[in-house]
Amino acid sequence: MADVEQNAAGNGSDAVNGTAVRFVSSAEGTALAYGSLLLMALLPIFFGALKSVGCSKSKVNSLSYGLCKLQSVWKTIFSQEYINLLLSMYFFVLGILALSHTMSPFMCRVFPANVPNKQYQLLFTQGSGESKEEIVNYEFDTKDLICLVISSVVGVWYVLKKHWIANNLFGLAFALNGVELLHLNNVSTGCILLGGLFVYDVFWVFGTNVMVTVAKSFEAPIKLVFPQDLLEKGLDARNFAMLGLGDIVIPGIFIALLLRFDVSLKKNTRTYFYTSFLAYIFGLGLTIFVMHTFKHAQPALLYLVPACVGFPVLLALFKGDLTEMFSYESSDEVLPHTPRLTHFPTVSGSPASLANSMQSFGLSTPRSRRHTPSDM
């Protein structure tokens, strides 16, 4: 679904007669890049899963991207520049909301108690009288406003510079919100979802170049990047290793489901969560190893799905919890301090609820792929 890649040609690297000059990264730089990507992948899964325990259930969108059609649209109808401009503006708004939602808990802790926290409301309606209908009902306070301002500064930085740090701030926010807000109902659904995406990922990476063709022209913060030449070039480095958000969010929502299953057992243990979390580390590490060894594109879910599903299921079989695991229904629980979400209103509420509503659309977008010799 997504990828860890090496990219020397893109984002401003030198080229001679149209042929990219590859920068040979040092062993230390490569290790730093891959280690950083692994750490950045683990953070949203771990903290997103913890936050999902206290978060109301959200719907999971379709993950079919229509790659063939999108490739045809790029080639025959729209200019790449216009498409990327539209996407940049879309992710500018979505990224600000996602990052604001991520920052909100921290702002609540550091916000000075002596500063008044005023309440605001942005309301748009259409019609009049009995036929009046709310279009936007957006409530926020001073703390939310500060988060939005800071997030907007990052958004402007990303749109103007496309800097990898700004990209990662948005990417981490998307990934954390995705793991937190997108809930699977039960383990059977999770196994079917991951199994289908396992086949999907293998086919689109090994069976066709359509995904690569589309993604090479797709600029958006739907991947995490880290430069392999950071030690040599500092913050202006351009030789990136990349990890797509799909390989974080898709296994992450399954791992979060297992954490909620652990909570439902009321044994004060997190056995299945930690097992699946360690399995994710193993699967992603194996993908990096195979990619680096064979210098060839690798679909990450080829390794992540068997690890994240197989290890917890085998453990449940060994402990005698298999029947209980597959009969567990996350939607049966009303989690403490959290009301059940019974309907999906129009855009309404605080930045957190607005990000919740919009995040389900933003995470079902294709992930970027660059021209590289290796891909996960």
Phi, psi and omega in degrees: 000309179235193195209151159252123187225163171249129184227105178259340187271331187273171173058042169095008178286161185290152176215149179236120180054037177082358180253125184292141175265116185280131175273127180272111183285150174287161179298322179294318179295319178295315179297319178297317181296311181292321177296321179293319177297318179298316179296316180295331176288324184286326184299308180293330178292313183295306184285327176295321178295317178298318180289334181293337179295330180252022184242140178292156184293141178236155180280146177258124181288169170295142181253017177272125191262350184061050187299318182298317179294319180296321178298319180295320178298316180300321187280328193246339188245302190254148172286144179301323181297318180291321179297314181293327176295316179298316180294322179299317180291322179298310181286340173298311180291311182297320180295321178299316180293317181294316180292323177297318178298320180293322182283339189305314180298323179291321180296324179298329182279326186261353182293126183299135182292334183275358178266126181295134180260088185282151180259141180228159177215132176247114188235127173238132178230164173229149183084186180210164178063223182290338181271003181296135182227135178285131174259311177225127175229094191247109182256137179204167180234187184298319179298318177297322181296320178295317177300318180295321179295313179298317179296325179294323177298316177297321179297316177297319178301317181293314183297320184281320189250338187052037183289146186293331178290315176298319177303316182291325177298315176293317182298316178296321178295316177301313184295315181296316178296323179296313180294323181289317193263336181267111185251139168268145182284318185207169184292324179299315177299318179297318179295320179294316180299308182293324178296317178295318179288335173300310179294317180303311183294315180299317182295312186288338177271314184269333189266343184202162177255013183298315181300318180294319181299316179292313189290333179297336180258008189252110180252114179194155180281059179248031175206156171260139182229152174210129185286134176280343179255027180298320182295331182270322189243358179068212184290348177269012181299152185228353184266090193266143159262141189230147175228118180289150184292335180299326180281357172259310188289316185296306174294330183297320181290333175287318177297320177297323177298319180292329175294317178294327175295317175303316180298321182294335179287341177055042179249007181056032175232159177234046188300311185286328176296309182293326177297313180291326179294315176294325177296324177296317178300316179298314182295316180290321177297321178295322178298315178299318181297313180295317179298314183290327182286314186263355178052046184218148180303137180229127173287119188298324182292344174301329181256326185287319184296308178301324181289309186289332178269315187295313184298310179295323180293317177297321178295318179295323177296318180293322183272353180081019181258008189298314180297317180293324179297314184278349175264352181292133178239112181297327184287348179286343186263138168258106187290149183299147178057017181227120178289150177288137179273109186259344178206164181246101184284175172292175184307118187199152171099200183282172175304327179296315181289326178293318177296322178302313183294316184280334185297326182296336175276319186291334184275353179256049176245154178295155181257148188289143172229136179252170178285104184217162177276350185220144187204139176252000000 
